[in-house]
Amino acid sequence: MKIETKDYHWECGDGCCTEYGTILYIDGKEVDDRRFMDAGDAYRYILEELQGHKIDYLYDDDELDLVGDGIFADLKLEGYEE
């Protein structure tokens, strides 16, 4: 499975409306019925919804760098032993 994420930001012409988030691509195809707040939410969707894992913890709300060394640091999958 090839996973890609792309952040987007949209603003209307006069600047009063704005929208942002992350688009998820799996094997080159956009998951077109979902938008995510960030890459961490997209990965959580893959693990929980597509692969059936129960996630106890993925990241802190205060964590700013979700893609770096912290995104899976505290990940616990049900039935998985290190």
KEKE-3310 file (N, C-alpha, C; in steps of 0.2 Angstrom, whole numbers, plus 5000, padded with zeros to 4 digits):
npx = (5004:5004:5005:5001:5001:4993:4994:4982:4976:4964:4956:4944:4940:4939:4944:4937:4933:4940:4948:4956:4967:4970:4973:4971:4980:4979:4988:4990:4977:4965:4957:4942:4930:4933:4941:4955:4961:4975:4990:4992:4979:4975:4983:4978:4965:4968:4974:4964:4951:4953:4962:4958:4964:4964:4967:4975:4982:4988:4994:4999:4988:4996:5007:5017:5024:5019:5023:5037:5048:5039:5026:5022:5028:5022:5012:5000:4996:4982:4985:4998:5015:5031)
npy = (4994:5011:5026:5043:5060:5076:5092:5105:5122:5134:5149:5161:5174:5187:5184:5181:5169:5153:5137:5123:5108:5090:5080:5063:5050:5034:5021:5030:5034:5046:5047:5051:5054:5059:5071:5077:5084:5084:5075:5066:5062:5057:5045:5039:5036:5026:5016:5012:5012:5006:4995:4990:4991:4994:5010:5016:5027:5041:5054:5069:5083:5095:5092:5098:5094:5082:5073:5070:5063:5059:5054:5040:5037:5034:5025:5012:4996:4985:4969:4968:4965:4971)
npz = (5000:4995:5003:5003:5008:5006:5010:5010:5007:5006:5000:4999:4986:4993:5005:5016:5019:5023:5021:5026:5026:5025:5011:5007:4999:4993:4986:4974:4972:4976:4992:4991:4998:5011:5021:5030:5046:5048:5043:5053:5057:5045:5044:5056:5052:5042:5049:5059:5052:5039:5042:5053:5066:5084:5091:5104:5107:5098:5095:5104:5107:5108:5101:5088:5076:5067:5058:5059:5070:5080:5077:5077:5089:5101:5098:5100:5096:5097:5102:5097:5100:5104)
capx = (5000:5007:5001:5003:4996:4995:4990:4979:4973:4959:4954:4939:4943:4939:4948:4933:4932:4946:4947:4963:4967:4975:4970:4974:4980:4981:4990:4989:4970:4962:4951:4938:4924:4936:4946:4958:4964:4982:4993:4991:4972:4974:4986:4974:4960:4971:4975:4958:4945:4955:4966:4955:4967:4962:4972:4975:4985:4992:4998:4996:4986:5001:5012:5016:5027:5016:5026:5043:5050:5034:5019:5021:5032:5018:5007:5000:4991:4979:4988:5005:5020:5037)
capy = (5000:5017:5031:5049:5065:5082:5098:5111:5128:5137:5155:5164:5180:5192:5183:5180:5161:5149:5130:5119:5101:5086:5075:5056:5046:5027:5018:5035:5036:5050:5045:5057:5055:5061:5076:5076:5090:5084:5069:5061:5060:5052:5039:5035:5033:5020:5010:5010:5011:5001:4989:4987:4991:4999:5014:5018:5034:5042:5060:5074:5089:5100:5091:5102:5090:5075:5069:5068:5057:5058:5052:5034:5035:5031:5021:5005:4992:4979:4962:4969:4965:4973)
capz = (5000:4995:5006:5002:5010:5003:5014:5006:5010:5001:5003:4994:4983:4997:5011:5022:5020:5022:5022:5025:5029:5022:5007:5008:4993:4994:4979:4969:4971:4982:4996:4989:5003:5017:5022:5037:5049:5047:5041:5059:5057:5039:5046:5061:5048:5038:5054:5062:5048:5034:5044:5059:5073:5089:5093:5111:5108:5092:5096:5109:5104:5108:5096:5081:5071:5067:5053:5061:5074:5085:5075:5079:5095:5107:5095:5103:5092:5100:5100:5094:5105:5102)
cpx = (5004:5003:5005:4998:4998:4991:4988:4977:4970:4957:4950:4943:4943:4942:4943:4932:4938:4944:4954:4962:4972:4971:4974:4974:4982:4982:4988:4982:4968:4956:4946:4932:4927:4941:4948:4961:4972:4984:4991:4984:4971:4977:4982:4968:4962:4971:4969:4953:4947:4958:4963:4958:4964:4968:4971:4977:4989:4997:4995:4994:4991:5006:5012:5019:5025:5019:5033:5044:5044:5028:5018:5025:5028:5012:5006:4994:4989:4982:4995:5010:5027:5042)
cpy = (5006:5022:5038:5054:5071:5087:5103:5116:5132:5144:5158:5171:5186:5191:5181:5173:5158:5142:5127:5112:5097:5081:5068:5053:5039:5024:5023:5037:5040:5047:5051:5058:5058:5067:5076:5083:5090:5077:5064:5058:5055:5045:5035:5032:5026:5014:5008:5008:5005:4995:4986:4987:4996:5003:5017:5026:5035:5048:5065:5080:5095:5098:5094:5098:5083:5071:5066:5062:5055:5055:5045:5032:5032:5027:5014:5002:4986:4973:4962:4969:4967:4968)
cpz = (5000:4998:5005:5005:5007:5007:5008:5010:5004:5004:4997:4992:4988:5004:5017:5024:5019:5024:5021:5028:5025:5017:5007:5001:4995:4987:4973:4968:4977:4985:4996:4994:5010:5016:5029:5039:5047:5045:5047:5059:5051:5041:5051:5057:5045:5043:5057:5057:5042:5036:5050:5066:5077:5091:5100:5111:5101:5093:5101:5104:5103:5103:5090:5076:5071:5062:5055:5065:5079:5083:5077:5085:5100:5104:5098:5099:5096:5098:5097:5100:5101:5102)
residu = (MET:LYS:ILE:GLU:THR:LYS:ASP:TYR:HIS:TRP:GLU:CYS:GLY:ASP:GLY:CYS:CYS:THR:GLU:TYR:GLY:THR:ILE:LEU:TYR:ILE:ASP:GLY:LYS:GLU:VAL:ASP:ASP:ARG:ARG:PHE:MET:ASP:ALA:GLY:ASP:ALA:TYR:ARG:TYR:ILE:LEU:GLU:GLU:LEU:GLN:GLY:HIS:LYS:ILE:ASP:TYR:LEU:TYR:ASP:ASP:ASP:GLU:LEU:ASP:LEU:VAL:GLY:ASP:GLY:ILE:PHE:ALA:ASP:LEU:LYS:LEU:GLU:GLY:TYR:GLU:GLU)
# end
